[in-house]
Amino acid sequence: MIDVYFDGASAGNPGLSGAGIYINHRKKEERLAVPLGVLSNHEAEFEAFIHALSYCKNHGYLEVSFRTDSQLVNQSIEKGFVKRKGYQNYLERATKLIDEFDLFFIKWIPSKQNKNADELAKKAIQDQLNQG
């Protein structure tokens, strides 16, 4: 089982956003800071999740346990439902990817347990600011 921590962050709401993905498996760590452009904080959280799912699928990590401090993303995936229609596309994209995994779990964790992914998401924002 591969542990995948993800986080989305925005500098403003909406604002310049980034995704942080921290993967820990077989005593090996992978760290990804993904620039996302201008999104709301919730959109950045969903995009971070979708990027993490895609990355795992593309690298053959098919037995995964995802961790997030986003209650919105966690509850949306667990219930298969979003209240805001604007998030429906994110849920559909994520669900299609999830279906391609052999074993999938998602769990909400407190922010203090998601520091690696949070730092990477903030780095992705900073990288965009430095380029602009």
N, C-alpha and C positions, 0 to 999 in steps of 0.2 A: 504494500500500500504506500502510495506517495502522498505526502502532506503538502498541500498547496495553500498558501496564504495570499490573499489579494486585497487590494484597497484602491479606491478611487479618491482623488482629491481635486478641488477646484480653488483657484485664487479669485474668489468672487462667486456669485451664484446667480446667473452663469458667469463663467470666467475661464481663463486658461486652465486646462485640466490635464491630469496625468494619471496613469495606472501604475501601480506597483504590484509585482508578482514575486513572491519568494517561495521557492520550492526546496524541500528538504527530503532527500531520499538516498538510501544506501550510503550514508555518511558523506554525501555530496550535496552542495548547495548551489542553487541557481538563482540569480537575481536579475530581474528585468524592470527597467524604468521605461514606460511607453508613453510618449506624448500623445495627447488626445485632441488638442485644439480647444475650442471654446464649447463648454458644456455646463449644465447644472451639476451640482454635487451628486444627485441621485443618478443622473445619466452617466457620470464618470464611474460610479460604483458598478453599474450594469456593464459598461464597456470594459472595465477592468476584469470583471467576471468572464465576459465573452472572450477577451484576449487570453485569459488564463486557460479557459477550456480549449481554445483553438491551439494554443501552444502545447498543451499536454497531449491532445489528440495527434498533432503533427509529429510529436516526438515519441509516440507509441506508449505513452503513460496512460494505460487504460483502466487501472485500478487506483482511483484517486479519492482523497478525502480533502475537501475544500473547507477553508476557514475564512470567515469574514466578520468584520465588526458592523456591517450594514444590516440592520434588522429588515429593511425594505427588501433587499435582494434575498436574504435568507428566507423570509416569510413568503415572498413571491414564488420562489422555487418549491418550497415545501407544500404550499397550497395550490400551486399551479394557477395563480390568479393575481392580477394587479388591479387596484382601484382606479388608477389614472390611465386613461386610454393611451396617453403618450408613452407609457412604458410597455404597452402590449407587444410591440415589435421586439423589444429587448427580451421579453419573456419567451416569445416564440423562437427567436434565434438561439437563446440559451438551451431551451428544451430540445431543439433539434440536435444540438451538439451533445447534450447529456445522453441522449438515446444511443450514441455511438460508443459509449463507455461500457466496459464489462462490469465494473463496480463503481458506483458513485455515491458519495456522501457529501452533505454540506452541513456545517455547524456554525452557529453564531458564537463569537467569542468577544470578550471585552476589548476595547481599543488597546489597552496596555499589553495585551497578548499579541497584538498585530503590528508591533512597532517596525519590524523589518519591511513589511509591505508598505506601511505608511511612509517611511523614509524614502522608499523607492518612488512612490507616487509623487512626493514633493520634489524629488530630484528631477523627475520628468517635467514638472512645471518649470523648475529652475533652468533646465536645459533649453526649454523653449524661449524663456525670457532672455537667456544669453545669446541665442541665435538671432533674436529680433532686434 
